[in-house]
Amino acid sequence: MSMLAAGLTAVAASAEAAVPNRWGFAHVNVNSGIPDLARQAGSWGAGFNVSVSPGVVGQTYVKFPQIGIAKGVVHVTAISQSAYWCQAQKWGPSPTPAGPDLVAVVQCYRYGGAPVFTPFTIAFEQSTGVLPAPQAFGYVHYDGASVVADFNSAAALNTVAGGAGVWTVTLPGLGSATLAGNVQVTAVDPVQPARCKVGGWASALGGQTVQVRCHNATNVPLNTGWTLTYQRERAITGAAVPPKNFAYTFDNAPANPGPYAPAPAAVNYNSQGGINTVQTAGTGQRLVTFPTVGVLPDHVQVTAYGPGPEFCNLVSLWNTSSSTAIVRNVVCYNATTRVDRPSLTTYTSAF
């Protein structure tokens, strides 16, 4: 991992481009100890690993070594064959106020609000700098009342308007003539079940506009905190080189049995020139293939899309072999019923 950090430093020095100052990801498949070594990586040096410990039922403390900071964003996706989701509760340096590590607290629930442990994926990222178009990257951490952390690779100010479960996020300077890139959203709430999604998304030359919608343990709109990340020709960790291998797609035609390549092409990006495809794998389930970029250690996040209360997770761990990453499957729910709905999926390797 020290080579990864060195590579990122070199990019920043040579191009003055936006880079993640600190980043990490993990597949948390245990509630105590060291999770999946094949699917964790970060900007820490050699000899360190992610570790986890349990809290109350369904709660997991995830410690990322050597990247302690109070800002940045966290994204979480549940891995389950049931109608479960996971949300962030809080994160920050450990020990406080300025310890060397970052601890993120994740809480998982079943539909209806009962806490439950399930495996999940988690990513953290904090960036500075600017990027030349067409690359773009931005994020917002909103606490339910105000923006507490944000980043925009055009050095513009992201804004949030709305409330009561529906917000409009504007990322100026990151615009595109048509839809381009990918969006991920995660609920952040330390006291109650909450889940959030992309309610809508519009691109213009002046910037990206994204609607965030959040719901409670059932299907009632909820005022809560959340994180949002927008990526275009960058990995979800904000990085460029490394990784050389990353991809994302927007399954915006979930009734299409496929395999099909989502359009416009700019929402179906593959850093190695491969063509990502999506196909049905049963009601509410979509198999996503990212060719030519599959390299361990790697990471996947998923976010639901649309105006309703539906949410999405991963049925099982993705498979990585022969330079291909196969997500089998993204699954979406309305309450506890599997339904065909749009979703956004992002993949990155550490290399």
N, C-alpha and C positions, 0 to 999 in steps of 0.2 A: 504493500500500500504506500510505502514511502516514495516509490517511483511515480505513483499517481499524483501525489501531492507536488512532487518536483515538476511534473509535466504541467500541472495547472499553474504553478508559479511562472514557468517559462512562457506560457501563453499570455499571462497578464503582463509580464515584463516586455514582451516583444510587440504585442498588439494593443495594449491598453484596453482590452476588450472585457466585457462583463464576464466574471468568473465566480464560481462559488468559493467564498472564503473558507467555508466549512460545510461539509456535506456527509451524509451517511445513509445507508439503507440496510434493511434486514428482513428476512423471512423468519417470523417468530413462531416456531412450531412447538415450543415448550414454555411452561410458565415459570421455570426456574433453571438457572444455569446459563449455558452458552447455546444460543439457537443455531440453526442451519448454517454451518461454516461455508457451504458452497454458494450461499445466497446472502452474504453480507459483505459490505465494503464501505470504505469511507476515506476521508482526507487525513486520517491519523497515520502514524508511522508503523513500521513493522513491529510485530510482537504484541499487538493489542487486538481485542475482540469485543464485539457487542455482547452484553450479558443482560439477563432479565431476572426479575424476582416478582413473586405474586403480592398483590394487595388484598382487597376484599374480593368477593366472588366476581369473576369476570374482569378483574383489573390487573394490569401488568405494568410494571415499571421497567422501561427499556433504557439501558445505559449505553450511550455511544461514547467511546473513549476519546479524550483529548480534543473535543470540539465544543466545549462548554461555552454557551453564549445565550443571552436573553432574547434575542431577536430571531428572525427567520421564520420558516413555515414547516409544518408537519402534515403529511398525508398518510392516511391509513385505509386499507381495504381488508375486509374479512375474507377468510377462506372457509367455506362451509357448504354443505349440501342442503342446508336449511335456510330459512328467512332470518339470517343474522346480519348484523352490521357492527362495525367498530368505529369509535370516535376518539379523538384526542381530548384529554381533560386539561392538561397543562404540560409545559416543558420549560427547561431552564438549566443553568449551570449547577453542577453538584460537586462538592458541597457549596451551598449558597454563601455569599453572593457572587463569587467569581471562581468557582472550582474549575478544575481542568476538564471535567466530563460534562456531557449533556444528558439529562434524564428526561424522557418523555413518558407521561402516564397515559395509558390507553385503556379504555373501558369498552367491553363488548356486550351486546344485548341480543336477545331474540325479539321478534316482532311482538309488541305488547308491553315490552319494557322489563322483562325478567333478565337479570344479568347472567351471563354465561361465558365461559372461556371457550374461545375458538382460535385456531391459528390465524395469523394476519400478516400482511406486509406493511412496513412502515418506512417512510423516507423523510429525511430532514435536509433543509438547504437554506443557506444564507449567502446573498450575493452583493457585490458592488460593481461599478463600472458601466460602460456603455457598449453598444453593439451597432455595427453597420447593418442596414437592411440588406437582404431580406431576413436575416436572423433577428429574433426578438425574444425577450424573456421578461416576465414580470410576475409579481405575487403581491397578495394582500393578506394580512391577518386582521380580522375584524372581531371585536370582542362582544358584539351585540349592541354596542353603543357608539363605538368609534374605532378608527383604524389605529392599531397599536404597532404595526410593522408593515412596511411595504417596500417594494423595489420595482424600478422601471428602467429597462436597458436603453431607453431613449432619454433618460434623465428628466422625465416628466413626472407630474404628480398624479398618482392614481386616486380616484374618488369613489365613494360609496354613498348611495342615496336610497332611502326607503326604510323598511322595517316591518315588524309584525309577520315575519316569515318570508318576505320577498324583498330583495335588494337589487339595485342596478349598479354594477361595477364598471367604471370606465377606465381603460388603460390607454391614455393618449400617447401618440407617437409610435405606437406599435401596430399601426394600421396595415391593411391589405385590401386590394381591390375586390377580392372574393374571400370566402372563408378559407383560412389558412392556419395551420398549427393545431394545438390541442389544449384542452382545459381540464384541470382536475380540481375538485372541491371536496373538503372534508369538514364535518361538524367539529366544533370545539366547545365543550361544555363540561364543567367540573362537577355539576350537581344533579343533572337530569339527563335522561335519554334524549338524544338528538341525532338527526341525520340530515344531511344536506346534499344538494345536487346542482347541476347546471339546468336552470329552467329554460333558458334561451340564450342565443348567441348571435351577434351581428358584427360583420366586419365592414369598415369603411377606411378610406385612405387616411383619415385623421386618427384612427385608433380602433381598438376592440371594445365592444360593449357586451357584457355578460350578465345575465340574470341569475342570481343565486336564490334557490328556494330551500327552506328547511321545514322539517316536520318533527313532531314529538314521537313518543313511543308507538303511536298508532298513525293516523293520517291527518292530524290536526296541525295547521301551520303554527310555527313556533319561532319566537324571537330568541336567537341564540348566537353564539359566536361561530366563526368558520374561517377556514383558510381557502384561498384560491390561487392557483398557479396557471399562468399562460406560457406556453412554450411554442416556439417556431424555429425549426431547424436547430434546436438545442435539446439536450437530454433533460428529463424531468429534474435532475440534480442541478441544472443550470450550466453544465459543463459542455465543452466542445471537444478538445483533444487533450487527454482522453475524456470521454470515450469516443472511439471511432464507430462504435456499434450501438445504435439506438433507433427507435422507430415509434410511431404512434398512428392511431387510426380513429375514425369517427364512424361507427356503425349507424348511419343515418337512414338506412332502409332495412329495418329489422324484419320486414315481411319477405325480403328477398332471400330465397333458400340458398343462393350462392353455390359455390364460392364466387364472391364478387369483390371488386376493388372499389371501396367507397370513393365518391366524387364530391367536390372537385379534388384533383390529385393532391393539392396542397394540404388536405386534411388526412392524407394517407401517406405520410412521409416515411422514407427508409433511408438511413444515412449511407447505406452501401448500394443503393440503387435497386434493391429488390422490390417486388410488388406485394404489399401486404394484402391478405384476403380474409374475408369473413364469410362464414356459412352457418346454416342452422345445425343444431345438434339436439333438437327436441324443443318442445314448447318453452319459450323463455330463455333458451340456451343458445349461445353463439360461440363457435370455435373460431379463434383468431390465430392466423399464422403470420409470423414475422420472419421471412426468409433472409438469409445472408448475414444476419446480425447477431445470431445466437451464440453468445460467449459467456461462460461462467467467470466470476460471479455476476448475477444479473437480478433484475427487479421488475415488477409489474404493479401498476396501480390502475384502478377502474373507477369511473364515476358515471352515474345515471344521468340521462338527459331527458328533458321534457317538462311540461307544466304541471303534471300530476304528482301524486305522492309516492310513485314507484321508486325503488332503490335497487342497486345491483351489487353483487359481490363475485368472488371467484369460487367455482364449485370445488376445484382442487388445485394443487400446485401445478404450475406450467412445466412443460418439458423442454429441455435445451439439449440438442444434439445435432451434429453435422451442420453447424452454423445456422440452424433454424430454431426459433423459439415458438412453441405451440401452446397457446392458452386454451386449455380444455377444462372448463368453458367459462365464459362470462355468463352469469345468470341474473335475471331481473325479476323482481317481485312487486305485486300490488297486494299489500298485506302479506298473506302466506301463500298466495297463488302465483305460480310462475307465469309471466306474461312477456310477449314480444314487445320490447321497447328499445329506443335508441340508447347507445352508451358510448363512452369515450374510453379508450384503452391506451396506455403508454407503457413502453418497454425500454429499458436501458441495461446495457452491460457496464461493468466498471472499466472495460478496456475498449 
